[in-house]
């Protein structure tokens, strides 16, 4: 509870706290009050144009709502709404999927799957009120989706991330119902994670579209989304809880089998910061202080500022295939963690958890 009085946390996550405490509406609820002025049967290009127009109207409405001018319940929206358009576009995308920057192009509505292994229907490995997240998030209603866009060789959730057929199929209606009931039971937010939530974007947006409760939405992700996925997320999430893993492309390719990591993930962090509020996680890997920790923390300070909430994490342990890499067979040492926090201080980060 002490985090509720933490001035740094409240400053960097001001709107999140206001939504969590019921003083402001979640962003996705504002999306549902913006008319998109297009037919859902229109072609994809027309839908994107309508989406961009409506997103501009969303930003204006959000500013007005935050300033206390209109009450959301007093506003009417002639359908389709901005969130309706997002759902429709997401359904189009999975017919040649490019939610992530691997851009596999698989028709997931026809049973095809890409690298993530996730089909049209989402599978949930587990869902529960989580007390092990950042203090401002707990208790957090956390939904763990099966499957992932990465192949991290040391993944601590490998039984979820690398087994997309595990878990139970869920519909957007079921997800919406679970979110609503857990919010009423005291959850501070809904936390979409995995695995990785990105392959499930179409169903997450649809669930939010059905959800009527005021609950902060947290996108807990590796941030390897495509530009189009970032546009669909824009205006729907209150917090991006990011996993900033690597300070260069070589480590990303070696340990997570993912190309062009730095360009994509730094781009998406900038887009996320422009859209909503951020909590950035960095898991310190043994022997990777100079190649990963230093460039990541330096980039954060220079590009999203010293007051962004950063969690420098020492929880790495050698899991899954980590024993195949000599440098990953141990926990980070106290000296390495000390170096990581010293780098955070050197680069000027002032809102570090850890």
N, C-alpha and C positions, 0 to 999 in steps of 0.2 A: 504493500500500500504506500510505502514511502516514495515510490516513483511518482505518485500523483502530485507531490510537492517539489519534484526535481525541476528546477528552473531551466536547466539546459535541455532536458527531455521535452518539457512543455513548449519551449521556444522553437525547437526544430520540428516538433510534431504537433503544432498548435491546433490545426484543424482536426487531426485525428482525435485528440483529447476532447474537443468540442463535440464531435460525433459520438464518441464513446460515452460521453456523459449526457447525451440526449439534447444538447443545446443547438446542434446543427444537423441537417440531414446528410446521410452518406451520399457520395457522388453519384452512385448508380441510381438513387432515387431522383436526383435532379435530372439525370439523363432521361428518365421516364416522363418528365414534364416538358420536354422539348420536341416539338413537332418537326418531322423530317421532310414533309411536303414532297413525297414521291410515292409511287406505287411499289409495293414489295415485289411485284412481278417484272419490274423494269430490269434492263440489262445491268450488268455489273458496273460498267462505267458510269451509268446514271446514278446507281446507288452510291458509288464513291463520291460523286459530285454532291449529292444530297447530304451525305455524311459530313463532308467538309463544311458545308453551309451550316448544318445543324450544330456541328461542334463549335463553330464560332458563336452561335446563339447560346449554346450551353455555357461557354465561358462568361458571357455577359450575365446570364441568369445566375450563375454561381456567385459572381461578385455581388450581385444584388441581394441574393439570399444571405450571404455571409455578412452583408451590411445591415441585415434586418429589415429590408424593404418589403418584399412579398413573403407571405407564408406559403410554404409549398402546398399545403392542403387546399389553399384557395385558388391554385392555378389549374387550369384545364389544358389538356393536350389533345389536339385532334390527331388521331392515329394515321400513319404509324409514327411512333416516337423514335428518337435517336437510338435508344437501346434496341427497339425493334429492328432498325436498319443494321445495327451491329450484329445482331443474331442472324439476320438474313445473309449478310456478307460472309460471316463465319461458316454458315452452311454451304455457301458457294465454294469457299476456299478448300474445304475438305474433299471436294471432288477432284482436286489436283493439288494436294496439300503443300502449303508453304507457310505454315504457322511458325516454323523455326527456320534459321538460315541454312539448314541443310537442303531445304527445298526439294524434298524427295519427289514431289509431284504425283504421289499415289492417290488413287481414287478410293478413299476410305469408306465411302458409301457403298462401294462394290466389293468390300472385303479385303482390299489391298492395304498393306501397312508398310511404313518406311522404317528408318533406323530405330525410331522409338518403339515400334511394335504395337502401337495403340490403334485400335479400330475406331469405328464410328461411335460406338458406345463406350462410355467411360467405365473404368473398373476402379473401385476403391478398396485399397488394402486394409485400411483402418480409419476410424474417425472417432475422436474423443476430445474432451476438454484438456488441453495440454498445459502443464505448469512448468515446462522446461525451456520456454522461449525467453526472449528479452523481457525485463520486468514490466515495461509499459504494455506488453501484449498479453501477459497472463492474467487471468485464465483465458486461454485462446482456444476457440473451437477449431480444431485442426483436421483437415481432410487430406489424407495421404492417397494420392492417385498412383496406380501401378504404371510402370513404364517411364522412360526418360530419353531425352534427346542426346544425353552424354553417355559415355562408356567409362566412367571414372574407375580406374584400376584399384582404387583404395576405398571405394564407396562404402560408407557405414550403413547405408540402407539398401545394399545390393540385392537383398531378397525381395525388395519392392521394385527398385529401379530397373533391374535387369530381368525381371519376370513380368512382362506386361499382361500375361494371361492370369496372373494371380488376382486374388480379391474377388469382389462381388460387383456385378453390373449394376449401375444406378442410372436413373433417369434424372433430367433436370428438375422435375417435380419433386422427386424424393430428396434431392440435394436441397432444394428450397425449403422443404418441410423441416429437414434436419437443422438447417441454419436458423430458422425461425424458432424452433423449440429450444435449441441450445442458447440462443440469445436471451430468451425468456428465463432460462435457468442460470443466467449470470455470466455468460461468456462476454468478454470485452470486444470480440471481433470474430470474423470468419477468416481462416488462414488456409489459403489454397496452396498445397505443396505436393510432395511426392517422395520418390520419383521426381517428376516435374509436371507442373500444371499446364504448360504450353500446349501439348497435344490435346488437351481437354478444353481449350478455350471456347469452342462452340457450345459445349454443354454448361460451362461456368457462366457464360453470358446469358444463356437461356435460363439458368437457375436464378440469377440475379433479377432477370426480367419478371420472374414469377414471385419473387420475394417481396413482401410488403413491410417487413420490420426494418427499423432503422439500426443497421449494424455496420460498423466499419469493415471494409473489404481489404484484405491483405494479400498481395501477390508475392508469394514466396518462391523465388525462381533463380535459375542460373543465368537469366537475362540474355539468352541466345535467340530471342524472338526475331522474326522478320520485321521489316519496317511496317508491313501491312498489319501484322499482329499488334505492334505497338500502337498503331492508329486505332485499332479496335479496342484496345485496353484503355486508351485515353478517355478520361472522364468517368471511368467505372471503378477505379481503385483508389482507396484512401491512403494506402501505404504500399510502396514497393519494398519488400524485404529481400534484398539482393544477396547473391552468393558470388562475390568477386574472387575468383580462384587464383588466376595466373597473371603475372606481369609481362608475359611474352607469349608468342604463338608456339614456340618450340615445346615448352612445358605442357601447354594445353593439348597439343597433338600427341605428345608422348603419353600423358597420363589420363586424358579423357577422350582421345581419338576424335578431336574436334578441330577443324581448320579455321583459319582467319579469326581467331578468338578475340584478340585485343581490339581490333577495329570495330567489331560488332558489339562487343560488350561495353566498351567505352561509349559508343554512339547511343546505345540503349540506356545507359545510366544518365546521359545528358537529357534524353527525351523524358525519362521517368522523373528526373528532377524538375523539369519544366512543367510536368503534368500534375504531380502530387507531392507527397512527402516520402522521404527515404530513410530506411535503416540499412546500412551496408555491412554485411558480414564478410570477414576475411579469415579463413581458416589457415593458420600458420602451419606450413609443411616443414618437416625437418630438412635442413640443408638448403632451404629455398628463401632465405631472408633477403639476399641481394638480388636474386633474379625475379622474385615475385613480390614479396612483402614490401620492399622499398619502393619499386615503381608504382605499385597499387596505391599505397598510402600517399605518395607524392602526387599522383594523378588526382586522387580524391580532393586533396587540399587545394590544388590549383584549379580544378574544374567545377566542383560543387560546393566548395567553401569549407572553412574551418568548423562551422557549427553543425554540419551534417552529423547525424548519429552513426557512429562506427563501432562495430563489435569486433575487436581483435580477439580471435578465439584460439585457445590452446587445447581444444578437445580432440585433436587428431590422434587416432590410434590406427595401427596397421591392420586393416580389414580386407576382405575379399582377395584380390590378387597382389596386395602390397608386398608380399614376401618375394615377389619376382623382381623387385627393384631394391637393390642394396640400400639406397639412400632413403627409402620409405619404410624400412623395417623397424623403426623405433618411434617413440613419442618425441615431440620437440622438447629440447632441454630447457631448464630454467634460464640458462644464458640466452638461448634463442628467443624465448618469450620476452626477456628483458630487452633484447635488442629491438624486437618488434615495437614495444611500447616506447622505447627511446626514439625510434624513427618517427612514430606518431607525434611525439612532442617536437622533434626537430622540424618537421614539415608544417607544424602549426595547428594540428587537429586539436580541438578543444572540447569535444563531446564524445569521448571514447569510453566504451563499456569494456570492462575487463579488469 
